């Protein structure tokens, strides 16, 4: 019979499974049971809206059988089954999203232990089996299909027979070796304990026929007759069927949470935090939420879909219910289960469901509180979290016109000039100097570049703390926030910066007035590039800097003009400020008297310098170069 080949990436994974030296081969059973349970979920979900599904809740089951003589384990379910096409697509390749990442990771690490950390699914069965036969009949189809494979050399598919809808998987166990006793999986007790260990929470009964020797009825136990015992076979349900989230938090171990999370939400790593709680009140529900340790590779793209699984009394009714999570907590994975939701509710109606809104509110509050607690009690962990998802919280501050301020303002961190550490706004304000009126910040590409900004030096030089904003969204978020504990946010590169004493202000005002004509001449030389040129006494060593006037800062101008579909170019109003106590000030004044043309060139050079110091590019480098050369020769 013609053998079909596995797709390349599947082949690699398969190869790893077959040659696995991984010690926890037992997880294959968990994987197959999970698949069976998912398949039943699918059919059950369908039955909610499709009358042609005749099975009722109590009919669904997963069956395990072993056959010592044939050396086989059979796992059967009466779930949705697979059509020929699905069979081919699902088992001929790895369908899982993120499988490429997974493969990549494995290739890099060559670390077999990763198998245990991540549900590798169906193929894990090849760790214990040398031949696998899958017989399946899809719901709504009369034909069954048989898929068979002995490993890497491919698989066959043929039409077959099956009376009922569902899937039956027969594993032919490998021969025992010195190190591996595959026969142990034929042992009823072993299977029983594996189900308890890994699949106890599966919500459908996992049944197995258990045969035991019993004393025959009416026989005297002390008799020494050979036939006083008989074999009795009973069907036992091996799992308790209590979903993990229905258990009390104290009853669940960290490992159980982590295994559940990895299995359900396809992560390689254990979650950074698990939040398991029960809510009673306006909304009654159980929730199990996870904060991933790292952002998924597509997190900050439009492909990422937020949402929690939604259950109604233990039955999955929606896989990704987006309405349960606000955008700024979109990284949270997990589920909510409430008896108050109707099973048959359509998605459209669900959106308007009051109960759902209550649940969402309670979940939001819980996440906020848990994050605040983490920030308070485990700073290191919070900063790890911040690295992964802080950006999202800052977007949250900015979005919807700052409506979420109360939820988020105490959760955001910014790098501070104070040891370049991350600080909260509360920490900043608590350290503010008595005479300090505002919260200062400065924007730039990197912390180091910001630190070197002349204006920043001027402010930190006076002993004030400055927040260093390096992400595009930062300044917009602060603008939206407007103030924190009644303190305004002030960009150190903007005109509102007010750190001078009254005397200093007077002095600089006089300086500007007496040089008004010269400053106007310089402004004219620069044309539209600046709205004014003036003296400042805020600078220490630098000759010049650029300051913005009006609401739009230079940084915001840059961000807005970088947007892909930004409309008209926006323009910040920029002032070229000259250090009044720098030697260049006197030079300019004398040029104004003796050589106005040279003054114009000086204005251009100083403007270009100010841009460079501020981390901006210059529009006409060739012009600058020739101006500088003219001065040199
Ligand atoms: P995963 O379950 O993580 O998607 P698997 O390799 O375990 O990956 O399975 C691939 C796919 O095969 C599943 O997504 C599912 O569509 C299908 N499948 C596996 N087992 C069954 C089953 N018992 N019944 C129906 N479909 C199944």
Boltz pocket constraint, residues with backbone or C-beta under 6 A from the ligand:
constraints:
  - pocket:
      binder: B
      contacts: [[A, 31], [A, 32], [A, 35], [A, 36], [A, 39], [A, 77], [A, 79], [A, 80], [A, 81], [A, 82], [A, 86], [A, 90], [A, 91], [A, 93], [A, 94], [A, 95], [A, 96], [A, 119], [A, 120], [A, 121], [A, 122], [A, 123], [A, 166], [A, 167]]
      max_distance: 6.0
